[in-house]
Amino acid sequence: MSETTVDFSPAAAPLAEKLLEPALEIIARYPLGRERSALLPLLHLVQTEEGHVSPRGVAFCAEVLGINKAQVGAVATFYTMYKRRPTGEYLVSVCTNTLCNVMGGQEVYDGLVEHLGVGHDETTADGKITLEHAECLAACDYAPVVTVNYDFAIDNTTPQAAVDLVEQLRKDERPAPIRGARICSLKQMQHQLAGFGDEREGAVADGPAGAPTLRGVSLAREHGIAVANFDIDAPITTTKPARDESAKAVKDPGPAREKPAGTGRIAGAAHAAAGAVKAVVTTVADKVRHPIAPGETKAGASGKAGDVKDPQVRTAQQRHPDASTSAPDPTKTDPTPAASNPAEAAGVAGNEPAGDGKPAGDSVGNEETK
């Protein structure tokens, strides 16, 4: 991939001068013909330089992958981790989803909004802090939580603790997080999200899981609950185990016998559903074996005299006519259903029909502007 040559447009050229080499390294991780899969890390790579996905970042990703900008934009606007406008040095995220909200997450977020003077996805005037409320940060056992550049900074946080945190960040201090890696800048984090290691000394955190995370394990030990024959030192197999023929009688016991009626509400509902599905399948198969003969229609279906087509087929042909479709009779029109009450009648009377495929009233508006 190092010998790849791409003629970049003027919009993409500035980023290509700085990011082409790591971009080609990212693309080389994917099989030949699957290079488009590199788009996600490439968008993170763009953010290492600009802090967000700019129009020229979109152009660079599109041209280095050989796709169009609309395809890049569709991905960049779908995921919230791709920012479409400049962000601060530190992205402070407050979880306001269900559990964190119940535990005070909204109060934490509101306190930061008041203290920083910015709202969701907005950046302070000094360019230090971008605030956002997050739907879930996957740490319900420590609710409410706050992250800085996607690393956990405060667990079981309070409004005052969150304010103290952002003030430290604005003073270029990087407090040690409760757990996880050392706090870094957002651009440094984007470099890691692009798939490159963090080269800072002591950047990778190493420590045990906290008590809330291990609460279930602790309760199991206290009450003597354990998985039978569990061996924590058992090796993890890397190949598919051979089929155990002794278990075949259990897994494949043969044709199931029909259960007697009245075995329970759930069983009865399942049996009824299976019967309904079987009836539908039988009906479809019968239609294939016995198509509608000329002069016949479906049972209960209305059809015009002399029209031997299936009503559904006829409707489809009327909606999508071709050369073989007969033209409708202009002297006959389908009557408009009568209004069932005065209010409906008044509404129908005031609703002008659309013409020429335009919304109602569009022609009048266009005529007035001429």
Secondary structure, DSSP 8 states (H G I E B T S, - for coil): -TT------TTTHHHHHHHHHHHHHHHTTS-TT-GGGGHHHHHHHHHHHHSS--HHHHHHHHHHHT--HHHHHHHHTT-TTS-SS---SEEEEEE-SHHHHHTTHHHHHHHHHHHHT--TTEE-TTS-EEEEEES--S-GGG-S-EEETTEEEESS--HHHHHHHHHHHHTT-----SSSS----HHHHHHHHTT----STT-S------TTTTHHHHHHHHTT---TT--TT----SS-----GGGHHHH---S-----S-S-HHHHHHHHHHHHHHHHHHHHHHHHHS---TT---TT----TT--S-HHHHHHHHHS--TTS----TT--------SSHHHHHHHHT-----TT--TTHHHHHHHH-
